[in-house]
Amino acid sequence: MIKLFALEKFLDDYLYFDRKLDIAKIDPYMANGLMVRGREEIKKIGFGVSASLDLFEKAKETKCDAVIVHHAFNLPPYNRYDKIFQTFRLPFSSRCASGSRE
């Protein structure tokens, strides 16, 4: 088991190039990092190439606590995605934490 903050820190540290490249200047629509906050204790992680409703439904069905994808949704620049997704209560938001790692 891993805590959500520890997983997020590990991925941010492991994929350190984001800090060096200043991704927001290169592509302001590239949404890297935690997008939807879910469970604080993660036992099962799902992985996918691209974020999609099918992927998140499968993650929910298989009881994933977090989902990591290579291609996130192409969203406008905004640093409060979690607030937006929690407001709309996407099908996976009550079960999973979701992040994109480009």
MOCORMO-V133891 format. One record per residue. SS is DSSP state (H for helix, E for strand, - for the rest). PHI is phi as a letter, one per 20 degrees, with the letter a starting at -180 (none if undefined). OMEGA is omega in radians with two decimals (NA if undefined). Layout:
BEGIN
<<SS;PHI;OMEGA> <SS;PHI;OMEGA>>
END
This chain:
BEGIN
<<-;none;3.10> <E;c;3.07> <E;f;-3.12> <H;g;-3.12> <H;f;3.13> <H;f;3.09> <H;f;-3.14> <H;f;3.12> <H;f;3.12> <H;g;-3.11> <H;f;3.10> <H;f;3.13> <H;f;-3.12> <H;f;-3.12> <-;d;-3.01> <-;f;-3.07> <H;g;3.12> <H;g;-3.11> <H;f;-3.10> <H;f;-3.06> <H;e;-3.04> <-;l;-3.06> <H;g;-3.11> <H;g;3.10> <H;f;3.14> <H;f;-3.14> <-;b;-3.09> <-;f;3.13> <-;e;3.14> <-;e;-3.07> <-;e;3.09> <-;d;3.07> <E;o;-3.10> <E;f;-3.13> <E;d;-3.13> <E;c;3.14> <-;e;-3.14> <-;c;-3.14> <-;f;3.11> <-;e;3.10> <E;d;-3.04> <E;d;3.11> <-;d;-3.07> <-;c;-3.12> <E;d;3.03> <E;d;3.14> <E;c;3.09> <E;b;3.10> <E;f;-3.09> <E;c;3.07> <-;f;3.10> <-;b;3.10> <H;f;3.11> <H;g;3.14> <H;f;-3.09> <H;f;3.05> <H;f;3.10> <H;f;3.11> <H;f;3.11> <H;f;-3.14> <H;f;-3.11> <-;e;3.04> <-;m;3.04> <-;f;3.09> <-;e;3.12> <E;b;3.08> <E;c;3.10> <E;d;-3.12> <E;c;3.08> <E;e;3.14> <E;d;3.11> <-;e;3.00> <-;f;3.11> <-;e;-3.04> <-;d;3.07> <-;f;-3.12> <-;f;-3.13> <-;a;-3.04> <-;e;-3.12> <-;c;3.13> <H;g;-3.09> <H;g;-3.14> <H;f;3.12> <H;f;-3.09> <H;f;3.12> <H;f;3.11> <H;f;-3.13> <H;e;3.11> <-;l;3.08> <-;g;-3.04> <-;g;-3.09> <-;e;-2.97> <-;f;-3.14> <-;e;-3.03> <-;d;-2.93> <-;c;2.86> <E;d;-3.06> <E;c;3.11> <E;b;3.07> <E;d;3.09> <-;c;3.13> <-;e;NA>>
END
